Structure formats: structure tokens, C-alpha cells
């Protein structure tokens, strides 16, 4: 007895194939691609920075603190260009 197919299917398509073919969609596609590249850069560099930080603590015999969401946020903030947004507060104020 055959199982019925799933109700939903996942179809992988390139983004440009589902956008309209006009100048505005090309602009949108380029902005999305730029955001993806910048996000990938920040994520990769954050991972490397956290690894280096842990290695430095390990080699100096210092206990490695728990890496939580706030630690990761501060790592990411150290990699992005400064903005006019809110400044770090509370525990995040001190490195």
C-alpha cells in the first residue's frame, strides 16, 4: 500500500526566478544579496573571534565563562561599524 504524498513540498528555486523581471526587482535582489553577504561575514568572524577568545583563556589557564546570547551579541557588535543606535548597557558596558 502506497503512502499518499505530503500536503506540502519544498521546492528549491533561485531567488531571481521568482522575482518579476523589472528594474525594481533587480535592485531588491542586489540588496538581499548584499545583506546575505554581510550577515555571513559577521557570523563567520564572530565564530572565529569567540574561538580565539576561548583559546586565549585556555592557554592562560583562565576559566572559560559560559558563552550566552549576550556574549555573542557583544562579539557581533565589535565587528560591525559604529552606529547612532543605543549604546551597550548593564553588564555589556564592560568588555
C-alpha positions as CSV (number, residue, x, y, z in Angstrom):
1,X,0.0,0.0,0.0
2,X,1.4,3.4,-1.1
3,X,1.6,6.3,1.3
4,X,-0.2,9.5,0.0
5,X,2.2,12.3,-0.8
6,X,2.8,15.0,1.8
7,X,0.5,18.0,1.7
8,X,3.4,20.4,1.2
9,X,6.5,20.1,-0.9
10,X,9.7,22.0,-0.6
11,X,10.9,23.3,-4.0
12,X,14.3,24.9,-4.1
13,X,14.4,27.8,-6.6
14,X,16.9,30.6,-7.1
15,X,15.6,33.9,-5.8
16,X,15.9,35.6,-9.1
17,X,13.5,33.1,-10.7
18,X,10.6,34.2,-8.5
19,X,11.1,37.9,-8.8
20,X,9.5,40.0,-11.6
21,X,11.8,41.0,-14.4
22,X,12.0,44.7,-13.9
23,X,14.5,47.2,-12.6
24,X,13.0,47.3,-9.1
25,X,13.3,43.6,-8.6
26,X,17.0,43.7,-9.7
27,X,17.5,46.4,-7.0
28,X,15.7,44.2,-4.4
29,X,17.7,41.2,-5.4
30,X,21.0,43.1,-5.1
31,X,20.0,44.4,-1.7
32,X,19.1,40.9,-0.5
33,X,22.4,39.5,-1.8
34,X,24.3,42.3,-0.1
35,X,22.6,41.7,3.2
36,X,23.3,37.9,2.9
37,X,27.0,38.5,2.3
38,X,27.3,41.0,5.2
39,X,25.5,38.6,7.6
40,X,27.7,35.7,6.5
41,X,30.8,37.8,7.1
42,X,29.7,38.9,10.6
43,X,28.6,35.4,11.6
44,X,31.9,33.9,10.4
45,X,34.1,36.5,12.1
46,X,32.0,36.2,15.3
47,X,32.7,32.4,15.3
48,X,36.4,33.0,14.8
49,X,36.6,35.7,17.5
50,X,34.8,33.5,20.0
51,X,37.1,30.6,19.3
52,X,40.2,32.8,19.6
53,X,38.8,34.2,22.9
54,X,38.3,30.7,24.3
55,X,41.7,29.6,23.2
56,X,43.4,32.6,24.8
57,X,41.5,31.9,28.1
58,X,42.5,28.2,27.9
59,X,46.2,28.8,27.2
60,X,46.4,31.4,30.0
61,X,44.8,28.9,32.5
62,X,41.7,31.1,33.0
63,X,38.3,29.6,33.4
64,X,36.3,29.9,30.2
65,X,33.0,31.6,31.1
66,X,29.7,30.4,29.8
67,X,29.0,31.8,26.3
68,X,25.5,33.1,26.3
69,X,23.4,35.2,24.0
70,X,24.8,38.5,25.4
71,X,28.4,37.4,24.8
72,X,27.6,36.6,21.2
73,X,25.8,39.9,20.8
74,X,28.8,41.8,22.1
75,X,31.1,39.9,19.7
76,X,28.9,40.8,16.8
77,X,28.8,44.5,17.9
78,X,32.6,44.6,18.0
79,X,32.7,43.6,14.3
80,X,30.1,46.0,12.8
81,X,30.6,49.6,12.1
82,X,29.6,52.0,14.9
83,X,26.1,53.4,14.5
84,X,24.0,56.1,16.2
85,X,21.8,53.4,17.8
86,X,21.6,52.6,21.5
87,X,24.8,52.1,23.5
88,X,25.7,49.0,25.5
89,X,24.1,48.9,28.9
90,X,24.4,47.0,32.2
91,X,26.8,44.0,32.0
92,X,27.5,44.6,28.3
93,X,29.1,48.0,29.1
94,X,32.3,46.4,30.3
95,X,34.3,44.2,28.0
